[in-house]
Amino acid sequence: MKRATTLKENYEFRRVYRKGKSGVSPLLVVYALPGRAGRNRLGVTVSAKLGHAVARNRVRRRLREIYRLSQPELRRGYDIVLVARGRAVDAAYRDLERAYRRLCAQLGLLEAGEENA
C-alpha cells in the first residue's frame, strides 16, 4: 500500500479512536471517521499481546488483503483503523473477512446495495 493511503502517525490513530464510530466483533474492531475527501486511508493495529512477530504480521497481512479486495465496495473519504483482537490469530481467513464485511456494513462504509454481498 502506498504511504498516502495508510495512517502512520500516532495522532492520526488517536483522532480516529476519539472521534470515529466503531464496530466490534470477537475477531476485530473497526473504527471509521469521515476524513480525506476522495480516498480512504487504512491503519492496522495488532497488539504484542497476541503473540510473537510472525503471528502478528500474519494477522496484519490478512487484514490488509481483506481491505484491499473490498476497496471497490467501500465509500470514499474515510480513515479506517482495524484493531485485531485475540481470536484473530487463530481465525480462518473467511471468518476475518466475514467479520470485516459485517462491521463495515454496520458502520455504513459499504456503497448502497453492497450490504448483503
C-alpha positions as CSV (number, residue, x, y, z in Angstrom):
1,M,0.0,0.0,0.0
2,K,1.2,3.5,-0.7
3,R,2.2,5.7,2.2
4,A,-0.5,8.2,1.2
5,T,-3.2,5.6,1.7
6,T,-2.2,4.5,5.2
7,L,-2.4,6.0,8.6
8,K,1.1,6.1,10.1
9,E,1.3,8.8,12.8
10,N,0.0,8.2,16.4
11,Y,-2.0,11.4,16.3
12,E,-3.9,10.1,13.3
13,F,-4.9,6.9,15.1
14,R,-5.9,8.8,18.2
15,R,-8.1,11.1,16.2
16,V,-9.9,8.2,14.6
17,Y,-10.3,6.4,18.0
18,R,-11.6,9.6,19.7
19,K,-14.0,11.0,17.0
20,G,-14.8,8.0,14.9
21,K,-17.6,5.4,15.0
22,S,-16.7,1.8,15.9
23,G,-18.0,-1.7,15.3
24,V,-16.9,-4.6,17.4
25,S,-16.7,-8.4,16.8
26,P,-14.9,-11.1,18.6
27,L,-12.2,-11.0,15.9
28,L,-11.6,-7.3,15.3
29,V,-12.7,-3.8,15.9
30,V,-13.3,-1.3,13.1
31,Y,-13.1,2.4,13.6
32,A,-14.1,4.8,10.9
33,L,-14.0,8.6,10.6
34,P,-15.0,10.7,7.6
35,G,-11.9,12.5,6.5
36,R,-9.9,12.9,3.4
37,A,-12.3,13.6,0.6
38,G,-11.8,11.3,-2.4
39,R,-9.8,8.5,-0.8
40,N,-9.7,6.1,2.1
41,R,-6.7,5.6,4.4
42,L,-6.1,2.4,6.4
43,G,-4.4,1.8,9.8
44,V,-3.9,-1.7,11.2
45,T,-3.1,-2.3,14.9
46,V,-2.1,-5.7,16.3
47,S,-1.0,-5.8,19.9
48,A,2.1,-7.6,21.1
49,K,-0.2,-9.5,23.5
50,L,-1.5,-11.5,20.5
51,G,1.8,-13.4,20.1
52,H,5.2,-13.3,18.5
53,A,6.1,-11.2,15.5
54,V,5.3,-13.9,12.9
55,A,1.7,-14.3,14.2
56,R,1.1,-10.6,14.4
57,N,2.5,-9.9,10.9
58,R,0.3,-12.7,9.5
59,V,-2.8,-11.1,11.0
60,R,-1.7,-7.7,9.7
61,R,-1.2,-9.1,6.2
62,R,-4.6,-10.8,6.2
63,L,-6.4,-7.6,7.3
64,R,-4.6,-5.5,4.7
65,E,-5.5,-8.0,2.0
66,I,-9.2,-8.1,3.1
67,Y,-9.3,-4.3,2.9
68,R,-7.5,-4.2,-0.5
69,L,-10.0,-6.7,-2.0
70,S,-13.0,-4.8,-0.6
71,Q,-11.9,-1.3,-1.6
72,P,-14.2,-1.1,-4.7
73,E,-17.2,-1.6,-2.5
74,L,-16.2,1.0,0.2
75,R,-17.4,4.6,0.3
76,R,-14.7,7.1,-0.3
77,G,-13.3,9.6,2.1
78,Y,-12.8,7.6,5.3
79,D,-10.0,7.0,7.7
80,I,-10.3,3.4,8.8
81,V,-8.5,1.7,11.7
82,L,-8.6,-2.1,12.1
83,V,-7.7,-3.5,15.5
84,A,-7.1,-7.2,15.8
85,R,-8.4,-9.0,18.8
86,G,-7.1,-12.1,20.4
87,R,-9.1,-14.6,18.4
88,A,-7.9,-13.1,15.1
89,V,-4.6,-15.0,15.4
90,D,-6.3,-18.4,15.1
91,A,-9.2,-17.4,12.9
92,A,-9.7,-18.6,9.4
93,Y,-9.3,-16.0,6.6
94,R,-13.0,-16.4,5.8
95,D,-14.1,-15.7,9.3
96,L,-11.9,-12.5,9.4
97,E,-13.4,-11.4,6.0
98,R,-16.9,-12.1,7.2
99,A,-16.4,-10.1,10.4
100,Y,-14.8,-7.2,8.5
101,R,-17.7,-7.0,5.9
102,R,-20.4,-7.2,8.6
103,L,-18.7,-4.4,10.6
104,C,-18.3,-2.2,7.5
105,A,-22.0,-2.7,6.7
106,Q,-22.9,-1.9,10.3
107,L,-20.9,1.4,10.1
108,G,-22.3,2.3,6.7
109,L,-19.0,2.1,4.9
110,L,-20.3,-0.1,2.1
111,E,-21.8,1.5,-1.1
112,A,-25.5,1.2,-1.4
113,G,-26.6,-2.3,-2.5
114,E,-23.4,-4.0,-1.2
115,E,-24.6,-4.8,2.3
116,N,-25.7,-8.3,1.5
117,A,-22.7,-9.2,-0.5
